[in-house]
């Protein structure tokens, strides 16, 4: 989805071939054309994109248009990562405070 957000930055429709998507994602993932078809259908069902398959003599292309949820996908993803990071930091802080509090209580009641 992040590749589609980068590629379709403005509110316009773009033609993207499955081979372009495969080449762009080949550094991280190994995907077949069938898997990309399934992913595109799933993104459409999740109300992130509108797409139409367009046939030509060079193969087929996706006519992709981002919906409102798709346009805010990157911002929402960053927000959820930031929230997760803050949750981890808060948990570490509370664990450290409870450890120090336990040591202080142990020192008080030991003597």
N, C-alpha and C positions, 0 to 999 in steps of 0.2 A: 504494500500500500504506500509505503514511503517513496518508492520509485515513481509511482503514478502521481503522487502529490508533487514531487519535484518536476516531473515532466509536464504536468497539466497545471501550472501555477496560476494562470489566469482563468477566468470563467469562460473558457472556450473549449470546443471539442477538438481532440487530437486523434490522429491515426497512429496507432502503435501496433507493430507486428509482434507475434509471440516470440519470434527469434530475437528481437530487440530486448524484450523482457528477460529472456533466457540469458543473453550475453551480459546484461547489466547485473543480474543476480548470480552469475556463475562463480563469482569470487566467494560468496557465502553459501549458496545452495546449489544443488544439482536438481533441476526440474525438467520434466518432460513437457511437451506441448499439451498433452492431455491434462496434466496436473495444473498447468497455467489456465486452461479452460475452466477447470473446476474451481480454481481460486477466483477467477473473474466472476463466475456465477455466484459464488459465495459472497463476494464483495457487493455484488448487486443486490443479493438477498438481504444483506446487512444494511442496506440503504446508504452505502458510501459512494457508489458510482452508478451511472447509467452507461451501458455499453451495447453496441450493436456490432455484430460480426459482418464485415464487408468483404466480399470475394473480389479478387482481381486475377489477372493472369500471372502475377508474381506470388500468388498465395493469398492468404486471407489476413485481414487486419481488424483490429478492434477500433471502433469509433468510441472513444472514452470521454465522458463528461463527468466531472466531479459534482456530487451533490453537496449540500451545505455541511453535512456530517463529514464528508470526505475532505472538504476544504479546511475544516478545523481539526483534522486528524493529527497533524504534527504538533499543534499546540496542546491538544488533549494528551498526547503521548508524553510530551515534556512535563506537563503538569502532574501526570500520574507518577512519573519517575521521581520528580521532586518530592511529592507526597510520600512515596515509598522511602526515599533517602531520609526525610525528616523523621519518619516512623522508626527507622533503624537507629538514627542518632538519639532519639528520645529514649528508646529502649536501652541503649548502651549507657546513657546518662543515668537512668533510673537504676540500672543494675549496679553501676559504680556507687551511687549514693547509698543504696541498700547495703552494699558490701562494707562501705566505710561506717555506716551506722551500726552494722553488726559488730565490727571490730571495736567501736567505741563502747557499745553495750557490754561486750565481753570483757573489756578492760575495766569497766566500772564495777561489774558484779564479781569479778575474779578476786579483787582485793578486799 
